[in-house]
């Protein structure tokens, strides 16, 4: 969500983080858990606390109204 809001391409983010662009896709789909170093690097890149980007609880779906 942050990446899309800030109009950063997967490829650009991957280059800034030193990872393959497919890794960014895996992270976004929840198919890969990042190392602590990578999680902190992503948070630093977006200038937000790591909890804004990663959580042990699933994030609610966008556009989903709570019941």
ROMAR-953436 format. One record per atom (N, C-alpha, C): atom name; residue in three letters; residue number from 1; x, y, z. Coordinates in nm, 2 decimals, always signed. Layout:
// ROMAR-953436
a = CA | r = ALA | k = NUM | xx = X | yy = Y | zz = Z $
...
//
This chain:
// ROMAR-953436
a = N | r = UNK | k = 1 | xx = +0.08 | yy = -0.12 | zz = +0.00 $
a = CA | r = UNK | k = 1 | xx = +0.00 | yy = +0.00 | zz = +0.00 $
a = C | r = UNK | k = 1 | xx = +0.09 | yy = +0.13 | zz = +0.00 $
a = N | r = UNK | k = 2 | xx = +0.19 | yy = +0.13 | zz = +0.09 $
a = CA | r = UNK | k = 2 | xx = +0.28 | yy = +0.24 | zz = +0.09 $
a = C | r = UNK | k = 2 | xx = +0.34 | yy = +0.26 | zz = -0.05 $
a = N | r = UNK | k = 3 | xx = +0.39 | yy = +0.16 | zz = -0.11 $
a = CA | r = UNK | k = 3 | xx = +0.46 | yy = +0.17 | zz = -0.23 $
a = C | r = UNK | k = 3 | xx = +0.37 | yy = +0.23 | zz = -0.34 $
a = N | r = UNK | k = 4 | xx = +0.24 | yy = +0.18 | zz = -0.34 $
a = CA | r = UNK | k = 4 | xx = +0.15 | yy = +0.23 | zz = -0.44 $
a = C | r = UNK | k = 4 | xx = +0.11 | yy = +0.38 | zz = -0.41 $
a = N | r = UNK | k = 5 | xx = +0.09 | yy = +0.41 | zz = -0.29 $
a = CA | r = UNK | k = 5 | xx = +0.05 | yy = +0.55 | zz = -0.25 $
a = C | r = UNK | k = 5 | xx = +0.16 | yy = +0.65 | zz = -0.29 $
a = N | r = UNK | k = 6 | xx = +0.28 | yy = +0.60 | zz = -0.28 $
a = CA | r = UNK | k = 6 | xx = +0.40 | yy = +0.69 | zz = -0.31 $
a = C | r = UNK | k = 6 | xx = +0.45 | yy = +0.68 | zz = -0.45 $
a = N | r = UNK | k = 7 | xx = +0.38 | yy = +0.60 | zz = -0.52 $
a = CA | r = UNK | k = 7 | xx = +0.41 | yy = +0.58 | zz = -0.67 $
a = C | r = UNK | k = 7 | xx = +0.55 | yy = +0.53 | zz = -0.69 $
a = N | r = UNK | k = 8 | xx = +0.59 | yy = +0.43 | zz = -0.61 $
a = CA | r = UNK | k = 8 | xx = +0.72 | yy = +0.37 | zz = -0.62 $
a = C | r = UNK | k = 8 | xx = +0.71 | yy = +0.24 | zz = -0.69 $
a = N | r = UNK | k = 9 | xx = +0.78 | yy = +0.21 | zz = -0.80 $
a = CA | r = UNK | k = 9 | xx = +0.77 | yy = +0.08 | zz = -0.87 $
a = C | r = UNK | k = 9 | xx = +0.83 | yy = -0.03 | zz = -0.79 $
a = N | r = UNK | k = 10 | xx = +0.79 | yy = -0.15 | zz = -0.81 $
a = CA | r = UNK | k = 10 | xx = +0.86 | yy = -0.26 | zz = -0.74 $
a = C | r = UNK | k = 10 | xx = +1.01 | yy = -0.26 | zz = -0.78 $
a = N | r = UNK | k = 11 | xx = +1.04 | yy = -0.24 | zz = -0.90 $
a = CA | r = UNK | k = 11 | xx = +1.18 | yy = -0.24 | zz = -0.94 $
a = C | r = UNK | k = 11 | xx = +1.26 | yy = -0.14 | zz = -0.87 $
a = N | r = UNK | k = 12 | xx = +1.21 | yy = -0.02 | zz = -0.86 $
a = CA | r = UNK | k = 12 | xx = +1.28 | yy = +0.09 | zz = -0.80 $
a = C | r = UNK | k = 12 | xx = +1.30 | yy = +0.06 | zz = -0.65 $
a = N | r = UNK | k = 13 | xx = +1.20 | yy = +0.01 | zz = -0.58 $
a = CA | r = UNK | k = 13 | xx = +1.21 | yy = -0.02 | zz = -0.44 $
a = C | r = UNK | k = 13 | xx = +1.31 | yy = -0.13 | zz = -0.42 $
a = N | r = UNK | k = 14 | xx = +1.30 | yy = -0.23 | zz = -0.51 $
a = CA | r = UNK | k = 14 | xx = +1.40 | yy = -0.34 | zz = -0.50 $
a = C | r = UNK | k = 14 | xx = +1.54 | yy = -0.30 | zz = -0.51 $
a = N | r = UNK | k = 15 | xx = +1.57 | yy = -0.21 | zz = -0.61 $
a = CA | r = UNK | k = 15 | xx = +1.70 | yy = -0.16 | zz = -0.63 $
a = C | r = UNK | k = 15 | xx = +1.75 | yy = -0.08 | zz = -0.51 $
a = N | r = UNK | k = 16 | xx = +1.66 | yy = +0.00 | zz = -0.45 $
a = CA | r = UNK | k = 16 | xx = +1.69 | yy = +0.08 | zz = -0.33 $
a = C | r = UNK | k = 16 | xx = +1.73 | yy = -0.01 | zz = -0.21 $
a = N | r = UNK | k = 17 | xx = +1.66 | yy = -0.12 | zz = -0.21 $
a = CA | r = UNK | k = 17 | xx = +1.68 | yy = -0.22 | zz = -0.09 $
a = C | r = UNK | k = 17 | xx = +1.79 | yy = -0.32 | zz = -0.12 $
a = N | r = UNK | k = 18 | xx = +1.83 | yy = -0.33 | zz = -0.25 $
a = CA | r = UNK | k = 18 | xx = +1.93 | yy = -0.43 | zz = -0.28 $
a = C | r = UNK | k = 18 | xx = +1.88 | yy = -0.57 | zz = -0.29 $
a = N | r = UNK | k = 19 | xx = +1.75 | yy = -0.59 | zz = -0.33 $
a = CA | r = UNK | k = 19 | xx = +1.69 | yy = -0.72 | zz = -0.35 $
a = C | r = UNK | k = 19 | xx = +1.63 | yy = -0.73 | zz = -0.49 $
a = N | r = UNK | k = 20 | xx = +1.59 | yy = -0.85 | zz = -0.53 $
a = CA | r = UNK | k = 20 | xx = +1.53 | yy = -0.87 | zz = -0.65 $
a = C | r = UNK | k = 20 | xx = +1.39 | yy = -0.82 | zz = -0.65 $
a = N | r = UNK | k = 21 | xx = +1.34 | yy = -0.76 | zz = -0.76 $
a = CA | r = UNK | k = 21 | xx = +1.21 | yy = -0.70 | zz = -0.77 $
a = C | r = UNK | k = 21 | xx = +1.10 | yy = -0.81 | zz = -0.73 $
a = N | r = UNK | k = 22 | xx = +1.12 | yy = -0.93 | zz = -0.76 $
a = CA | r = UNK | k = 22 | xx = +1.02 | yy = -1.03 | zz = -0.73 $
a = C | r = UNK | k = 22 | xx = +1.01 | yy = -1.05 | zz = -0.58 $
a = N | r = UNK | k = 23 | xx = +1.11 | yy = -1.02 | zz = -0.50 $
a = CA | r = UNK | k = 23 | xx = +1.11 | yy = -1.03 | zz = -0.36 $
a = C | r = UNK | k = 23 | xx = +1.00 | yy = -0.93 | zz = -0.31 $
a = N | r = UNK | k = 24 | xx = +1.00 | yy = -0.81 | zz = -0.37 $
a = CA | r = UNK | k = 24 | xx = +0.90 | yy = -0.71 | zz = -0.32 $
a = C | r = UNK | k = 24 | xx = +0.76 | yy = -0.77 | zz = -0.35 $
a = N | r = UNK | k = 25 | xx = +0.73 | yy = -0.83 | zz = -0.46 $
a = CA | r = UNK | k = 25 | xx = +0.60 | yy = -0.89 | zz = -0.49 $
a = C | r = UNK | k = 25 | xx = +0.57 | yy = -1.00 | zz = -0.39 $
a = N | r = UNK | k = 26 | xx = +0.66 | yy = -1.08 | zz = -0.35 $
a = CA | r = UNK | k = 26 | xx = +0.64 | yy = -1.19 | zz = -0.26 $
a = C | r = UNK | k = 26 | xx = +0.60 | yy = -1.13 | zz = -0.12 $
a = N | r = UNK | k = 27 | xx = +0.67 | yy = -1.02 | zz = -0.08 $
a = CA | r = UNK | k = 27 | xx = +0.64 | yy = -0.96 | zz = +0.05 $
a = C | r = UNK | k = 27 | xx = +0.50 | yy = -0.90 | zz = +0.04 $
a = N | r = UNK | k = 28 | xx = +0.47 | yy = -0.83 | zz = -0.06 $
a = CA | r = UNK | k = 28 | xx = +0.33 | yy = -0.77 | zz = -0.07 $
a = C | r = UNK | k = 28 | xx = +0.22 | yy = -0.87 | zz = -0.07 $
a = N | r = UNK | k = 29 | xx = +0.24 | yy = -0.99 | zz = -0.12 $
a = CA | r = UNK | k = 29 | xx = +0.14 | yy = -1.09 | zz = -0.12 $
a = C | r = UNK | k = 29 | xx = +0.14 | yy = -1.18 | zz = +0.00 $
a = N | r = UNK | k = 30 | xx = +0.24 | yy = -1.15 | zz = +0.09 $
a = CA | r = UNK | k = 30 | xx = +0.25 | yy = -1.23 | zz = +0.21 $
a = C | r = UNK | k = 30 | xx = +0.31 | yy = -1.37 | zz = +0.19 $
a = N | r = UNK | k = 31 | xx = +0.38 | yy = -1.39 | zz = +0.08 $
a = CA | r = UNK | k = 31 | xx = +0.44 | yy = -1.52 | zz = +0.05 $
a = C | r = UNK | k = 31 | xx = +0.58 | yy = -1.53 | zz = +0.10 $
a = N | r = UNK | k = 32 | xx = +0.63 | yy = -1.43 | zz = +0.16 $
a = CA | r = UNK | k = 32 | xx = +0.77 | yy = -1.43 | zz = +0.21 $
a = C | r = UNK | k = 32 | xx = +0.78 | yy = -1.34 | zz = +0.33 $
a = N | r = UNK | k = 33 | xx = +0.84 | yy = -1.38 | zz = +0.44 $
a = CA | r = UNK | k = 33 | xx = +0.87 | yy = -1.30 | zz = +0.56 $
a = C | r = UNK | k = 33 | xx = +1.01 | yy = -1.25 | zz = +0.55 $
a = N | r = UNK | k = 34 | xx = +1.02 | yy = -1.12 | zz = +0.56 $
a = CA | r = UNK | k = 34 | xx = +1.15 | yy = -1.06 | zz = +0.55 $
a = C | r = UNK | k = 34 | xx = +1.24 | yy = -1.08 | zz = +0.67 $
a = N | r = UNK | k = 35 | xx = +1.37 | yy = -1.07 | zz = +0.65 $
a = CA | r = UNK | k = 35 | xx = +1.46 | yy = -1.07 | zz = +0.76 $
a = C | r = UNK | k = 35 | xx = +1.44 | yy = -0.94 | zz = +0.84 $
a = N | r = UNK | k = 36 | xx = +1.49 | yy = -0.94 | zz = +0.96 $
a = CA | r = UNK | k = 36 | xx = +1.48 | yy = -0.81 | zz = +1.04 $
a = C | r = UNK | k = 36 | xx = +1.54 | yy = -0.70 | zz = +0.97 $
a = N | r = UNK | k = 37 | xx = +1.66 | yy = -0.72 | zz = +0.91 $
a = CA | r = UNK | k = 37 | xx = +1.73 | yy = -0.62 | zz = +0.84 $
a = C | r = UNK | k = 37 | xx = +1.65 | yy = -0.56 | zz = +0.72 $
a = N | r = UNK | k = 38 | xx = +1.59 | yy = -0.65 | zz = +0.64 $
a = CA | r = UNK | k = 38 | xx = +1.51 | yy = -0.61 | zz = +0.53 $
a = C | r = UNK | k = 38 | xx = +1.39 | yy = -0.53 | zz = +0.58 $
a = N | r = UNK | k = 39 | xx = +1.32 | yy = -0.58 | zz = +0.68 $
a = CA | r = UNK | k = 39 | xx = +1.20 | yy = -0.51 | zz = +0.73 $
a = C | r = UNK | k = 39 | xx = +1.24 | yy = -0.37 | zz = +0.78 $
a = N | r = UNK | k = 40 | xx = +1.35 | yy = -0.36 | zz = +0.85 $
a = CA | r = UNK | k = 40 | xx = +1.39 | yy = -0.23 | zz = +0.90 $
a = C | r = UNK | k = 40 | xx = +1.43 | yy = -0.14 | zz = +0.78 $
a = N | r = UNK | k = 41 | xx = +1.49 | yy = -0.20 | zz = +0.68 $
a = CA | r = UNK | k = 41 | xx = +1.53 | yy = -0.12 | zz = +0.56 $
a = C | r = UNK | k = 41 | xx = +1.41 | yy = -0.06 | zz = +0.49 $
a = N | r = UNK | k = 42 | xx = +1.31 | yy = -0.14 | zz = +0.48 $
a = CA | r = UNK | k = 42 | xx = +1.18 | yy = -0.10 | zz = +0.41 $
a = C | r = UNK | k = 42 | xx = +1.12 | yy = +0.01 | zz = +0.49 $
a = N | r = UNK | k = 43 | xx = +1.11 | yy = +0.00 | zz = +0.62 $
a = CA | r = UNK | k = 43 | xx = +1.06 | yy = +0.10 | zz = +0.70 $
a = C | r = UNK | k = 43 | xx = +1.14 | yy = +0.23 | zz = +0.69 $
a = N | r = UNK | k = 44 | xx = +1.27 | yy = +0.22 | zz = +0.69 $
a = CA | r = UNK | k = 44 | xx = +1.36 | yy = +0.34 | zz = +0.68 $
a = C | r = UNK | k = 44 | xx = +1.34 | yy = +0.40 | zz = +0.54 $
a = N | r = UNK | k = 45 | xx = +1.32 | yy = +0.32 | zz = +0.44 $
a = CA | r = UNK | k = 45 | xx = +1.30 | yy = +0.38 | zz = +0.30 $
a = C | r = UNK | k = 45 | xx = +1.18 | yy = +0.46 | zz = +0.30 $
a = N | r = UNK | k = 46 | xx = +1.07 | yy = +0.42 | zz = +0.36 $
a = CA | r = UNK | k = 46 | xx = +0.94 | yy = +0.49 | zz = +0.36 $
a = C | r = UNK | k = 46 | xx = +0.93 | yy = +0.59 | zz = +0.47 $
a = N | r = UNK | k = 47 | xx = +1.03 | yy = +0.59 | zz = +0.56 $
a = CA | r = UNK | k = 47 | xx = +1.04 | yy = +0.69 | zz = +0.67 $
a = C | r = UNK | k = 47 | xx = +0.92 | yy = +0.67 | zz = +0.77 $
a = N | r = UNK | k = 48 | xx = +0.89 | yy = +0.54 | zz = +0.80 $
a = CA | r = UNK | k = 48 | xx = +0.78 | yy = +0.51 | zz = +0.89 $
a = C | r = UNK | k = 48 | xx = +0.83 | yy = +0.41 | zz = +0.99 $
a = N | r = UNK | k = 49 | xx = +0.76 | yy = +0.39 | zz = +1.11 $
a = CA | r = UNK | k = 49 | xx = +0.80 | yy = +0.29 | zz = +1.20 $
a = C | r = UNK | k = 49 | xx = +0.78 | yy = +0.15 | zz = +1.14 $
a = N | r = UNK | k = 50 | xx = +0.85 | yy = +0.05 | zz = +1.17 $
a = CA | r = UNK | k = 50 | xx = +0.84 | yy = -0.08 | zz = +1.11 $
a = C | r = UNK | k = 50 | xx = +0.70 | yy = -0.14 | zz = +1.13 $
a = N | r = UNK | k = 51 | xx = +0.63 | yy = -0.10 | zz = +1.24 $
a = CA | r = UNK | k = 51 | xx = +0.50 | yy = -0.15 | zz = +1.26 $
a = C | r = UNK | k = 51 | xx = +0.40 | yy = -0.11 | zz = +1.16 $
a = N | r = UNK | k = 52 | xx = +0.43 | yy = +0.00 | zz = +1.09 $
a = CA | r = UNK | k = 52 | xx = +0.34 | yy = +0.05 | zz = +0.99 $
a = C | r = UNK | k = 52 | xx = +0.34 | yy = -0.04 | zz = +0.87 $
a = N | r = UNK | k = 53 | xx = +0.46 | yy = -0.10 | zz = +0.85 $
a = CA | r = UNK | k = 53 | xx = +0.48 | yy = -0.19 | zz = +0.73 $
a = C | r = UNK | k = 53 | xx = +0.45 | yy = -0.33 | zz = +0.76 $
a = N | r = UNK | k = 54 | xx = +0.49 | yy = -0.38 | zz = +0.88 $
a = CA | r = UNK | k = 54 | xx = +0.48 | yy = -0.52 | zz = +0.92 $
a = C | r = UNK | k = 54 | xx = +0.41 | yy = -0.54 | zz = +1.05 $
a = N | r = UNK | k = 55 | xx = +0.34 | yy = -0.65 | zz = +1.06 $
a = CA | r = UNK | k = 55 | xx = +0.27 | yy = -0.68 | zz = +1.19 $
a = C | r = UNK | k = 55 | xx = +0.26 | yy = -0.83 | zz = +1.20 $
a = N | r = UNK | k = 56 | xx = +0.25 | yy = -0.88 | zz = +1.33 $
a = CA | r = UNK | k = 56 | xx = +0.22 | yy = -1.02 | zz = +1.35 $
a = C | r = UNK | k = 56 | xx = +0.08 | yy = -1.05 | zz = +1.32 $
a = N | r = UNK | k = 57 | xx = -0.01 | yy = -0.95 | zz = +1.32 $
a = CA | r = UNK | k = 57 | xx = -0.15 | yy = -0.97 | zz = +1.30 $
a = C | r = UNK | k = 57 | xx = -0.18 | yy = -0.93 | zz = +1.15 $
a = N | r = UNK | k = 58 | xx = -0.27 | yy = -1.00 | zz = +1.09 $
a = CA | r = UNK | k = 58 | xx = -0.31 | yy = -0.97 | zz = +0.95 $
a = C | r = UNK | k = 58 | xx = -0.37 | yy = -0.83 | zz = +0.94 $
a = N | r = UNK | k = 59 | xx = -0.33 | yy = -0.75 | zz = +0.84 $
a = CA | r = UNK | k = 59 | xx = -0.39 | yy = -0.62 | zz = +0.82 $
a = C | r = UNK | k = 59 | xx = -0.53 | yy = -0.64 | zz = +0.76 $
a = N | r = UNK | k = 60 | xx = -0.62 | yy = -0.55 | zz = +0.80 $
a = CA | r = UNK | k = 60 | xx = -0.76 | yy = -0.56 | zz = +0.74 $
a = C | r = UNK | k = 60 | xx = -0.75 | yy = -0.54 | zz = +0.59 $
a = N | r = UNK | k = 61 | xx = -0.84 | yy = -0.60 | zz = +0.51 $
a = CA | r = UNK | k = 61 | xx = -0.84 | yy = -0.58 | zz = +0.37 $
a = C | r = UNK | k = 61 | xx = -0.88 | yy = -0.43 | zz = +0.34 $
a = N | r = UNK | k = 62 | xx = -0.82 | yy = -0.38 | zz = +0.24 $
a = CA | r = UNK | k = 62 | xx = -0.86 | yy = -0.24 | zz = +0.19 $
a = C | r = UNK | k = 62 | xx = -1.00 | yy = -0.24 | zz = +0.15 $
a = N | r = UNK | k = 63 | xx = -1.07 | yy = -0.14 | zz = +0.19 $
a = CA | r = UNK | k = 63 | xx = -1.21 | yy = -0.13 | zz = +0.15 $
a = C | r = UNK | k = 63 | xx = -1.31 | yy = -0.22 | zz = +0.22 $
a = N | r = UNK | k = 64 | xx = -1.26 | yy = -0.29 | zz = +0.32 $
a = CA | r = UNK | k = 64 | xx = -1.34 | yy = -0.38 | zz = +0.40 $
a = C | r = UNK | k = 64 | xx = -1.39 | yy = -0.31 | zz = +0.52 $
a = N | r = UNK | k = 65 | xx = -1.52 | yy = -0.30 | zz = +0.54 $
a = CA | r = UNK | k = 65 | xx = -1.58 | yy = -0.23 | zz = +0.65 $
a = C | r = UNK | k = 65 | xx = -1.59 | yy = -0.33 | zz = +0.77 $
a = N | r = UNK | k = 66 | xx = -1.55 | yy = -0.29 | zz = +0.89 $
a = CA | r = UNK | k = 66 | xx = -1.56 | yy = -0.38 | zz = +1.00 $
a = C | r = UNK | k = 66 | xx = -1.71 | yy = -0.41 | zz = +1.03 $
a = N | r = UNK | k = 67 | xx = -1.74 | yy = -0.53 | zz = +1.08 $
a = CA | r = UNK | k = 67 | xx = -1.87 | yy = -0.56 | zz = +1.11 $
a = C | r = UNK | k = 67 | xx = -1.91 | yy = -0.52 | zz = +1.25 $
//
